[in-house]
Amino acid sequence: MYEKLRQIREEKGYTIEDMAVVINKSPCNYFKKENGDVKFSVNEAIQISKFLKRKVETIFFKNELSESEKEVK
């Protein structure tokens, strides 16, 4: 699930329908993507980032590292 995306979308007052138009998908398909059931394409992520005026990494990537990512091998 893309919690940050949902948070930013709601803060800016956009609906699932608004976002679906941005990436040229049905609201149902967008909902599945935002919930993490279906992945966003790189192009869709870029379109959303431009629309929301936020960096792709701010929207789609977590800031914290997992335990395995913290390990230095």
MARBA-3410 file (N, C-alpha, C, O; in Angstrom, 1 decimal):
73
0.8,-1.2,0.0,0.0,0.0,0.0,0.9,1.2,0.0,1.9,1.3,0.7 ~ 0.5,2.2,-0.7,1.2,3.5,-0.8,0.6,4.5,0.1,-0.2,5.4,-0.3 ~ 0.9,4.4,1.4,0.3,5.3,2.4,0.7,6.7,2.1,-0.2,7.6,2.2 ~ 1.9,7.0,1.7,2.4,8.4,1.5,1.6,9.0,0.3,1.2,10.2,0.4 ~ 1.4,8.2,-0.7,0.6,8.7,-1.9,-0.8,9.0,-1.4,-1.3,10.1,-1.8
-1.5,8.1,-0.7,-2.8,8.4,-0.3,-2.9,9.7,0.6,-3.8,10.5,0.5 ~ -1.9,9.8,1.5,-1.8,10.9,2.4,-1.7,12.2,1.6,-2.5,13.2,1.9 ~ -0.8,12.3,0.7,-0.6,13.5,-0.1,-1.8,13.8,-1.0,-2.3,14.9,-1.1 ~ -2.4,12.7,-1.6,-3.6,12.9,-2.4,-4.7,13.5,-1.6,-5.4,14.5,-2.0 ~ -4.9,13.0,-0.4,-6.0,13.5,0.5,-5.8,14.9,1.0,-6.7,15.7,1.1
-4.5,15.2,1.3,-4.1,16.5,1.8,-4.4,17.6,0.7,-4.8,18.7,1.0 ~ -4.2,17.2,-0.5,-4.4,18.1,-1.7,-5.9,18.1,-2.1,-6.2,18.9,-3.0 ~ -6.7,17.3,-1.5,-8.1,17.3,-1.9,-8.5,16.5,-3.1,-9.5,16.7,-3.7 ~ -7.6,15.6,-3.6,-7.9,14.9,-4.8,-8.6,13.6,-4.5,-8.3,12.9,-3.5 ~ -9.4,13.1,-5.4,-10.1,11.9,-5.3,-9.4,10.8,-6.1,-8.5,11.1,-6.8
-9.9,9.6,-5.8,-9.3,8.4,-6.6,-9.7,8.7,-8.1,-8.9,8.4,-9.0 ~ -10.8,9.2,-8.4,-11.2,9.5,-9.8,-10.3,10.5,-10.4,-10.0,10.4,-11.6 ~ -9.9,11.6,-9.6,-9.0,12.6,-10.2,-7.7,11.9,-10.5,-7.1,12.2,-11.6 ~ -7.2,11.1,-9.7,-5.9,10.4,-9.9,-5.9,9.5,-11.1,-5.0,9.3,-11.8 ~ -7.1,8.8,-11.2,-7.3,7.9,-12.4,-7.1,8.6,-13.7,-6.6,8.1,-14.6
-7.7,9.8,-13.7,-7.6,10.6,-15.0,-6.1,11.0,-15.3,-5.7,10.9,-16.4 ~ -5.4,11.3,-14.2,-4.0,11.6,-14.4,-3.2,10.5,-15.1,-2.3,10.8,-15.9 ~ -3.4,9.3,-14.7,-2.7,8.2,-15.3,-3.5,7.4,-16.4,-3.0,6.4,-16.9 ~ -4.6,8.0,-16.8,-5.4,7.5,-17.8,-5.9,6.0,-17.6,-5.8,5.1,-18.5 ~ -6.3,5.8,-16.4,-6.8,4.4,-16.0,-8.2,4.6,-15.3,-8.6,5.7,-15.0
-8.9,3.5,-15.2,-10.2,3.6,-14.5,-10.0,3.8,-13.0,-8.9,3.5,-12.5 ~ -11.0,4.4,-12.3,-10.9,4.6,-10.9,-10.6,3.2,-10.2,-9.8,3.2,-9.2 ~ -11.2,2.2,-10.6,-11.0,0.9,-10.0,-9.6,0.4,-10.1,-9.0,-0.1,-9.2 ~ -9.0,0.6,-11.3,-7.6,0.2,-11.5,-6.7,1.1,-10.7,-5.7,0.6,-10.1 ~ -6.9,2.4,-10.6,-6.1,3.3,-9.8,-6.2,2.9,-8.3,-5.2,2.8,-7.6
-7.4,2.6,-7.8,-7.6,2.1,-6.4,-6.7,0.9,-6.1,-6.1,0.8,-5.1 ~ -6.7,-0.1,-7.1,-5.9,-1.3,-6.9,-4.4,-0.9,-6.8,-3.7,-1.5,-6.0 ~ -4.0,0.0,-7.6,-2.6,0.5,-7.6,-2.3,1.1,-6.3,-1.2,0.8,-5.7 ~ -3.1,2.1,-5.8,-2.8,2.8,-4.6,-2.8,1.8,-3.4,-2.1,2.0,-2.4 ~ -3.6,0.8,-3.5,-3.7,-0.2,-2.4,-2.5,-1.2,-2.5,-2.3,-2.0,-1.5
-1.8,-1.2,-3.5,-0.6,-2.1,-3.7,-1.0,-3.4,-4.3,-0.1,-4.3,-4.3 ~ -2.2,-3.6,-4.7,-2.6,-4.9,-5.4,-2.0,-5.0,-6.8,-1.7,-6.1,-7.3 ~ -1.8,-3.8,-7.4,-1.2,-3.7,-8.8,-0.1,-2.7,-8.7,-0.3,-1.6,-8.1 ~ 1.0,-2.9,-9.4,2.1,-2.0,-9.3,1.9,-0.8,-10.3,1.3,-1.0,-11.4 ~ 2.4,0.4,-9.9,2.4,1.5,-10.8,3.6,1.3,-11.8,4.6,0.8,-11.4
3.4,1.7,-13.0,4.5,1.8,-13.9,5.4,3.0,-13.6,5.0,3.9,-12.9 ~ 6.6,3.0,-14.2,7.5,4.1,-14.0,6.8,5.4,-14.5,6.9,6.5,-13.9 ~ 6.2,5.3,-15.7,5.6,6.4,-16.3,4.4,7.0,-15.5,4.3,8.2,-15.4 ~ 3.7,6.1,-14.9,2.6,6.5,-14.0,3.1,7.2,-12.8,2.5,8.2,-12.4 ~ 4.2,6.7,-12.2,4.7,7.3,-11.1,5.2,8.7,-11.4,5.0,9.6,-10.6
5.8,8.9,-12.5,6.3,10.2,-13.0,5.1,11.2,-13.2,5.2,12.3,-12.8 ~ 4.0,10.7,-13.8,2.9,11.5,-14.1,2.3,11.9,-12.7,1.9,13.1,-12.6 ~ 2.2,11.0,-11.8,1.6,11.4,-10.5,2.5,12.4,-9.7,2.0,13.3,-9.1 ~ 3.8,12.1,-9.8,4.7,13.0,-9.2,4.6,14.5,-9.7,4.6,15.4,-8.9 ~ 4.5,14.6,-11.0,4.4,15.9,-11.6,3.0,16.6,-11.2,3.0,17.7,-10.9
2.0,15.8,-11.2,0.6,16.3,-10.9,0.6,16.8,-9.4,0.0,17.8,-9.1 ~ 1.2,16.0,-8.5,1.2,16.3,-7.1,2.3,17.3,-6.7,2.3,17.8,-5.6 ~ 3.2,17.6,-7.7,4.3,18.5,-7.4,5.2,18.0,-6.3,5.6,18.8,-5.4 ~ 5.5,16.7,-6.3,6.4,16.1,-5.3,7.3,15.1,-6.0,7.0,14.6,-7.1 ~ 8.5,14.9,-5.4,9.4,14.0,-6.0,8.9,12.5,-6.0,8.2,12.1,-5.1
9.2,11.8,-7.0,8.8,10.4,-7.1,9.2,9.6,-5.9,8.5,8.9,-5.3 ~ 10.5,9.8,-5.4,11.0,9.1,-4.3,10.3,9.5,-3.0,10.2,8.7,-2.1 ~ 9.8,10.7,-2.9,9.0,11.1,-1.7,7.7,10.4,-1.6,7.2,10.1,-0.6 ~ 7.1,10.1,-2.8,5.8,9.5,-2.8,5.9,8.0,-2.7,5.1,7.4,-2.0 ~ 6.8,7.4,-3.5,6.7,6.0,-3.7,7.8,5.1,-2.9,7.7,3.9,-2.9
8.7,5.8,-2.2,9.7,5.0,-1.5,9.7,5.3,0.0,9.5,6.5,0.3 ~ 9.9,4.3,0.8,10.0,4.5,2.2,11.4,5.2,2.5,12.4,4.9,1.9 ~ 11.4,6.0,3.6,12.6,6.6,4.0,13.5,5.7,4.9,14.7,5.9,5.0 ~ 12.9,4.7,5.5,13.7,3.9,6.4,14.2,2.7,5.7,13.6,2.2,4.7 ~ 15.3,2.1,6.2,15.8,0.9,5.7,15.3,-0.3,6.4,15.1,-0.3,7.7
15.2,-1.4,5.7,14.9,-2.7,6.4,16.1,-3.2,7.1,17.2,-2.7,6.9 ~ 15.9,-4.2,8.0,17.1,-4.7,8.7,18.1,-5.3,7.7,19.3,-5.1,7.9 ~ 17.7,-6.0,6.7,18.6,-6.5,5.7,19.4,-5.5,4.9,20.5,-5.7,4.6 ~ 18.7,-4.3,4.7,19.4,-3.2,4.0,20.4,-2.5,4.9,21.3,-1.9,4.4 ~ 20.2,-2.6,6.2,21.2,-2.0,7.2,22.4,-2.8,7.3,23.5,-2.2,7.6
22.4,-4.1,7.0,23.5,-4.9,7.2,24.6,-4.7,6.1,24.2,-4.5,4.9 ~ 25.8,-4.5,6.5,26.9,-4.3,5.5,27.6,-5.6,5.3,28.0,-6.3,6.3 ~ 27.7,-6.1,4.1,28.3,-7.4,3.8,29.6,-7.2,3.2,30.3,-8.1,2.9
END
